[in-house]
Amino acid sequence: MQPIEHVQYTKQNERVASSTYLEIHLFGTPSFFINGQPLVETTSSKVEALFAYLACHSYPHLREVLASLLFNAQSRGQANNNLRVLLSRLRRVCEDTILINRQTVRLNPAYDVWLDTAVFQQNILQNPEYALELYQGDFLGTIQVQDAKGFVEWAALKREQYRLMALEALLRLLNQHEASGQFQQAIPLAQQLITIEPHHEGWHRRLIQLYLHTGQRAQAEAQLAACGENLQQAFGQEPSPATFELLK
């Protein structure tokens, strides 16, 4: 298997059926497909968290390191015991996609892997439109794990990195479309900016202006109202006079 960082993107309808294939989505609500079949539902968010971590780092991991990452245990023995139980659950739902021995745990190198975060990184500069289609929400945005400080810190760092990459790409494209007068094409970009940062008044203002440029005053007024609701909820304040001025 290629290192995760270098997995090549293949369009969905061009993928060849394989008996050893993983498709993994970590933006927004994580989803895992093994040989085209979704991962069996599990009640443990830590199973998904561990599978996601192994997918992002395809090399072998020492069990002690994973135990420390996923369990804030009082002793190394307790953490290792907790990991042993977690690995047993993971093996049941992930079949042979994970290789486990006494020392290490890793993704099975016999499997070809498609990972949305890796494809996002590969495409964000040269093919940003496609990369942004993959960005369906924050990295591991719906996974909530308890007593796993190491994992939470790692996920938070990656989440912010991907968010900044998406924002920078969106702003580049938005500026390009506005500069060339392609206001209608710029609207979805401004909308995605607001989806990522709903409390950023500047993004609301950009979208209001785009609606006005394209003769959509009703949508501009609705966006001003949405801006006000978001700012009131987050900061207890109304939009600035400059934002209201756009619709006068």
N, C-alpha and C positions, 0 to 999 in steps of 0.2 A: 504494500500500500504506500502511496506517496505520503510524505509528511503533510499534516493537515494544512499547514500554511501554504502548500503548493498544490492543493487539490484543484484540478481544472474543472471549470464550469461546463456542464452539458445541459442544453435546454431540455425541459421536461419531456417533450414529445420526441426527443432524439435519444433518450436514454435506452440502452440495450438491457433487456431483462437479464438479471444476473442472480445466481444462487448465493452470492456473497456480496451483498450491497447494503450500505447504510445511507439513509438520507436523514439529515438532522437539521432542525430549525430551532434556533435559540433566540431569535428576536421575537419579542412579544410573548405569547404563550408557547412554551417549548413543545415540540412534537418530534417523535422519533419513529422512523420506519425501518424495519429490518426485512430485507428482501421484498420490499413493496408492501409489507403489512405493518400497521401501526403497532407500536409497543403496547403490550398488554397493560391495561390500566393498573396502577398501583396506588395504595393508600399512603405510601411513604414519599414525601417530597425529597427526602435525602437520597432515595434511589435515583430519581431524576437528576438531582444535583450532582451526584457522583458520576453518572453516565455523561452528563454534559461536560464535566471537568475532564474526564478521560478523553472525550471527543476533541476537546480543544488542545489537548497535549497528548499526542499519540505515542510517546515514548513510555517505557516502563516506569512505574512509580513505586517507591518503597512503601510498604504497608504502613510503617510508622509515620511517614510523612502524611499519608492520606488520613490516618487516624487523628493526627494533630489538626489537620485542616478541617475536619468535619465534626469533631467532638471536643467540647470544652470540658474534658474529664479532669477529675482531680488527680488521677494517676495514669501513667502510661499503660499499665495493665488494663485499667478500665476502658481507656480509649481503644486499645487493641481488641478487647472483647466486643465493644460496640461495633467496631468496624467488621469483625468477623460475622456478626449477625447481619449487618448491612450487605456485605458481599454475598451472603447466602440468598438474600432477597433479590439482589441484582442478578445473580446467576439464573434464578428462576424465571425472571421476566426478559432477560437479554440473551438467553441461550448461550451460544458459543461466541458471541461478539466480544466478550470480555475474557481475557486469559488471566487466571489467578493461580499463583503458586505461593509457597510459604513466605517468600521475600517480597514479591512484586505483584502489581496489578497493571494491566495495560489493555488498550483496544487491540482486538485481534488483527494483526497485520495482513491476514488473508482477505479481509474485507476491503472493497473499494468504498470510499467515503465521499459524500457530498455534504458540505457543511456551510450553511448560509453565511455565517460570520466570516469564514475564510474567503468565500466568493465575493462578499461585500468588499473586503479589503483589497482583493485583486482588481476589482472593477471601479473603485470609487474615483480614481483619477482619470482613467481612460474611457470609462463607460459609466459615468455617474448616474444617468437615467435608470439603467438597469440595477445598479447597486442600491439606489434609493427605493426601488420596488421591493427589494428584499427586506428593507428596514421596516418591519411591521410593528415596531414598538421597542421599548427598552430591552436590552440584553437580559435574558432570564427575568423578565419583568414580573412574572406571576409566581415565581418560585419563592416560597417563604420557608426558611429552615431555622430551627431553633438550636441554640447551643453549638453554633458552628462559626465562631468569630473569624477564623482564617478564610473560610469559604466566602462568607459575607463580604469581607474586605476585598478579596480578589474579585468577586462579581461586581462590586460597586466601582472598583477602578476600571474594569473592562467596560462597564455600562457607560461611564462618563467618557471614556475614550471613543467608543462607537458613536455616542451622541454628538460629540464635538465634530467627528468626521462627517456625520450626516448633515449637521448644521452648516458646516463650511461648504460642502458640496451644494446644498440647497441655495445658499446665498450666492455662490458663484453663478449658478444657472439662472437664478432669479434676476441678478444684475444684468446678465447677458440678454435675457429676453426683454427686460425693460429698456435697455439701451437700444435695442433694435426695434422697439415698438410692438413687440409680440406680447401684448398685455393679456390676451386670453390664455395663451400658453403658460404665462407666468402664474396664473391664479392657482392651479393645483400645487405649485411649489410653495406659495405663501400659505396655503391651507395646511400643507405638511409641516411647515415651520411652526404653525400654531398648535398642531397636534403634539409636536415634540415639546414646545414651551408655551402652554396655553396662557400663562400669566405675563408674557412679554408684550407690553403695549405696542412696541415698535412693529412687531409682526402683524398685529391687528391693523395698525395704521397702514402698513403696506398693502394689505389685502383690501381695505376700504378704498384706497386710491385706485387699485386695479379694477375693482368693481365700477368705480366712477368713470374710469378711462374707457370701459367697455359698455357704458350706458346702462349699468345694472344698479340703479339707485336703491331699489328695494332691498337688494342683497347687501348693499353698503350700509343701509340703515340697520338691517338685521345683524350685521357684523359689529356695528357700534354697540348694539345692545348686548351681544355676546361678550364683547370686550369689557363692558361695564360689569357684567355678572362675574366674569373671571377675576377682575381686579378687586371687586367687592369681597369675593370669597377669599382671595389670597391675602389681600392687604387692607381690606376695610376702607377702600377709597374709590373714587370715581376716576374715569379717564381724564387726562389732562385737557386744558382748554384747546391745545393745538389739535387734539384728536377730534373734539367736537367741531372745531372750525372747518374741518374737511367737508362737512355736510351742509355748510351754510351757503 
